[in-house]
Amino acid sequence: MDDPSLDEREHRRALRALSLLNRVSAVVSSYAPFVERLARERGTIRMLDVATGGGDVPVALALLAARRGLRLEMSACDISAVALAQAASHAAQAGVPITLHRCDVLRTPLPSGFDIVTCGLFLHHLDEQPTVGALRAMAAATTGWLLVSDLRRTRIGMALAWAVPRVVSRSRIVRTDAVLSVRGAYSIGELRGLADDAGLHGAAINPAWPQRMLLSWRRP
C-alpha cells in the first residue's frame, strides 16, 4: 500500500481488510484503558490518530467512548487522500464527528496539543532513523499519552501473516503486505532502543494480542 500508483479500488479493498485485522487484534481494547483514565482526569480529551488508514480505529474508539459516557474530540491524519476519503466515509456512516488532516509525519509537523496520540501498523514500514523521527514527532504532538500499536517480528507472527489474510481477505495487496510487514517489523527490544533514541525514556513496550506490541508513554 506504500505504492502511490496503486489502483484506488485495490487500495480501498486493502483498507477494509486492515480494518478487519484491527478488530481481530483488539487494538481499540488495548487503547481504551488509557483513554478512559485520562478522560476521567481531564474531562473532554482531544485525540489524534496518526497514519489512520481507513479510520476504523479512531471511529471505533469514539463509539466506545460514547457508550462509556466519555467526551472525546477525534482527529486523524494520513498521507493518502484515498485513505482519508475512506476514513471520512466510515466516520459519516457511523455518525462520528472527526477532523481529518492530510500530512506526512516524516516531513510535515503534526498538529499539536492533543491529550492522546495513537498510531497503528505504521512503524514496520520505516527504517530505524525514520522510526525515531516519527516517534519524536508524535510525542511532541501530545500533552498526555502516546500509544503505538504495531507488529512484532516473531516466527509465530510470520506464520499468522501468511495464513490469516488468506482467510479474511481476497486482497492481493494485504496477502503480500502482511508477510513483508512482519519481516520489516521490530522486536520489543529493538523498539525500546529506538524509543530511547527518540527521547521517550520510561516508555513501556508490552506484548499484545495476537503478535503485536503496544508502546505506551506519558509526557512527564
N, C-alpha and C positions, 0 to 999 in steps of 0.2 A: 504493500500500500504506500510505500515511500515514492513510487514511480509517478511523477507528475503526468505522464502520458496514459495512465491507467484509465480504461473506459469507465465512464461515470456509473453505468449500471452495475459493473463488476465491483466498483468501489462501494456502492450502496449495499450490495449483497454482502460484501465482506463486513461492513459496519454492523449490519443486522446480526451476522454470525458472532461478531465480537460481543455484541450486547447479550446474546445468549450465554456465551462463555463467562462473561462477567457475573451473570446471575448464578450460574453453576458454581462459580468460585466464591460467592457470598461476599463480594467486595463491599457492598453497602453495609452489611452487618459488621464488617471489620472497622468501618469508619464511624458507625453510629454511636458507640460509647463516647468517643471524643467530642462529637458534635453535641450530644446531649449534655455532657458535663460542662462544656463551655457555654452552651445556651442557658443553663441554669445559673451560671456565674454572671453572664453579661446581658441576658435578655435577648433582644434581636441580634443575630450574628450575620455577618457578611461572609460569603464563601465563594472561592474561585476554584474551578476545576480546570487544570492545565492539560493541553493535548486531549481534549474531551472526546474526540471522535464523534460518534452519533449522539452524544449527550445522554446516554442511558443511565450512567451512574449518578450524575447530579440530579436528573429528573426523579429517579427512584429514591434518592436520599431526601429530596424536597417533599415527596409524597409521604415518606416515613416520618419526617419531622412534623408534618401537618397532623398526621394521625396521633402523634405524641404531644401535640399542643405546643410545639416549639416554633419560634419565629425565625425563619431563615430567608435571607435575601441571596438568591443564587445567581452567579455569573459563571461563564465558561469561555475558554479560548481554544483555538486550534489554528494551524497554519493552512488548513484545507478549506476552501469555500464549499466543496461538496459535503464535507463533514459538518460544517456549520449549518448548511441548509437542512441536512438530516436532523441535526440537533434541534433546530428551530421547529421543524415539523413535529418531531416527537414531543417536545415540550408543549406545543399548542394542543396536540391531541390529548395530552394528559392534563391540560389545564394548569400547567406550572409556569408562572412568570419567570423568565430567565433573560439575563443580559448577555449577549454573545459578542466576543471580540475576535477579530482575525489578527493573529500575531505569531511570530516565530520566536519562541522563548530563547533561542540561542543568539538572536540578533536584535530583538526588539524588547525594550524594557516592558515588564509586565505592569498592568495596573496594580496599585498598592493599597495598603490599608485594610486588608481582609483579615477577619478573625481566624479563618481556616483556609489553607490552600491544599488542594488534593491533586494527585496525578496518578494515573494508572496506565500500565502497559506502554510506557514511553522510554524509560531509560535503557532497555535492552536494545534499542535502535542506535544507541550512541556509543562512541568510543569513550575512553576514560576522561580526557580533558573536557569534551563537551558535557559529559555527565556532571563533572564538578561544576561547570558553569551553569548548567540547568538547575542543580540543587541550590547553588548560591543565589540565583535569580529568584527561585521560588521562595526561598527563605526570606529574602528581602521584601517579598510581597505580603508577608503575614505578620500580624501582631500577636498571634496566638500559636496555633498548631500548623505544622507541615506534615502531611500524611502522604506517603508514596507507596503504592502497591505495584509490585512487579513480579516477573517470573524469577524462579531460582534455577540455576543451571545444575541439574541433577540427572542421573540416569533414569529415574522414575519419571521426571518431568519430560525427558526426551521421548519416552515411550508413550506417555499421555498425549504429547504434542502430535505424535504420528497418528494415534488411534482416535482420539476424541473428535477432531474436526471431521473425520470421515463418517462419524455417526451423526453429528449435529448439523452439518452444513454441506451443500454441494458447491460452495465457492472454491474455485481452484486457488484463489489468492490466499484464503485462510489456510487451506491444506498445505500450501507451500510455505507461507509465512510462519506458521506455527512451529515447524521444525527449525527454521532459520532463527526464529526468535529465541528459542531455548538455547541454541548454540551461542547466540550473542548475549545471553543473559549473564548476570553476575552471580557469584556465590554470596552468602551472607557476609563472610569475612571481607571479600573484595568491596562490597558496597559500603561496609563500615569504614574501610580505609578511605574511600572516595568522599564519604560524608565528613570525615575528619578534615580532609583536604579542603572541603567547601566551608569549613568553619562550623559545622553542625555538631559541636562537641556535646557528648552525652546523649546523642540520638540512640533510640532503641531500634533494633532491627530484629524482628522475630519471624519465625516460620509461620506461614498462613496456608489455609486450605486452598487447593489440593497440593500444589507445588509452587506456591507463591511465597513472597515475604512482604512484610509491612514495616516500613521505616516511619517512626513517629518521633518528632522533635518539637519541643515547645520553646518559643522565644523566652529567654530569661527575663 
